[in-house]
Each structure stands twice: as C-alpha cells, then as structure tokens.
Amino acid sequence: MPVLGIGGIFFRAHDPEALSTWYREHLGVGAGCAAADTGPPDEWSWKVQGGPVVFAPFETGTDYWSTDKQFMLNLRVSDLTG
C-alpha cells in the first residue's frame, strides 16, 4: 500500500476561519485554491499538482481527533483495503 501523497492536513486554531482566510489570501493555500492546470478550485480542497489536498484549521476544542494531539495528517494510498 504505497503512499501516493498527502490527502489532508488538519490542525487546531483559535480562529480557524480567520487563519484559513489568511493562508488563502497571502499564500494561495487551502480550500478554494488551485495550482495551474489542476482544474477549477472547489470549496473543500486545495488542488495541488499532485492532486487535491485538504488544508484545514479546526476549532481548538474539536473532537474530530484526539484532544491530546495538535495535528492530524491523512495520507492518500493506492490500496486502502490492502
């Protein structure tokens, strides 16, 4: 099951909306951004030349992943069931 790339980068932030806006406006990173020749941007992912990536700050108190961890990294693989 080789890793093909990063599927998502998630991290905690005191103001996720403001931080997302800053990354998008100043760095062209995050939901709504798309690299050249990757198609139109969409509201959920950051389209990089290697494929779409989710780059998303979450509320500090999120229970989407373990509260003792600051980050969550999702990897894209070729055969998840394998």
N, C-alpha and C positions, 0 to 999 in steps of 0.2 A: 504494500500500500504506500507507494511513494507520495510524498507531499508535492503538490503542484504549485502551491502558493499560499498566500495569506487570504483567508476569507473574511476576517473581521478583526478589528482592534477596538476594544471597549475599555473604558476607564472611568473612574469616578470623578466628578467635578461639582463644585459648589453651585455653579450656574451653567449647566450643560448647554442651554440654548445660546447664551452669550458666547461661550467658548467655541461652539460649533460655528457660529457666525464669524468669529474672528479667524479661525482656521480657513474657512471657505473664502472670505474676502481677502485675506492677506497672503495665503499660501496656496489657494486653489485645491485644498484638501478637504475631503469629507463628502457627505451626501449632497448631490446636486452638482458635483464637479466631474468633468470627463476629460481625459487626455485626448490629444489629436487622434483621429481615426479609430475611436472606440464607440462611436455612435452618440446619440443624444444623451445628456445627463438625465438621471432619474432622481426621485426624492429620497431614496433609501440608500444608495450606494455611491461610492467614488469609483468611477471607471478608470482604471489604470491600464497601461498597455498589456499587462499580463492577465487582465481580467478584472471584474468588479471586486471592490473591497469595501466592507462596511467599516467606517471610522466614526465611532460614536461615543461621546461622553454621556454618562448616566448620572442621575442624582446621587449624591454622596451616600444616601441610605438605601440604595436599590437592593432588592433581594434576588435580582436576576442571577447573581452568582454569589459565592461565599463571602460573607461580610468581613472576613479577615484578609481578603485579597483586594488589591487596588486595581488590578488589570485582568482582562480575560482576552486570550488570543485564540481565534478559530483558524484552523488550517484547512485548505482545500486539498483533498486527496483523490486519487484516481479510482479507488475501490474501497469505499467505506465499509461495506459488508464483509470484505476480505479481512 
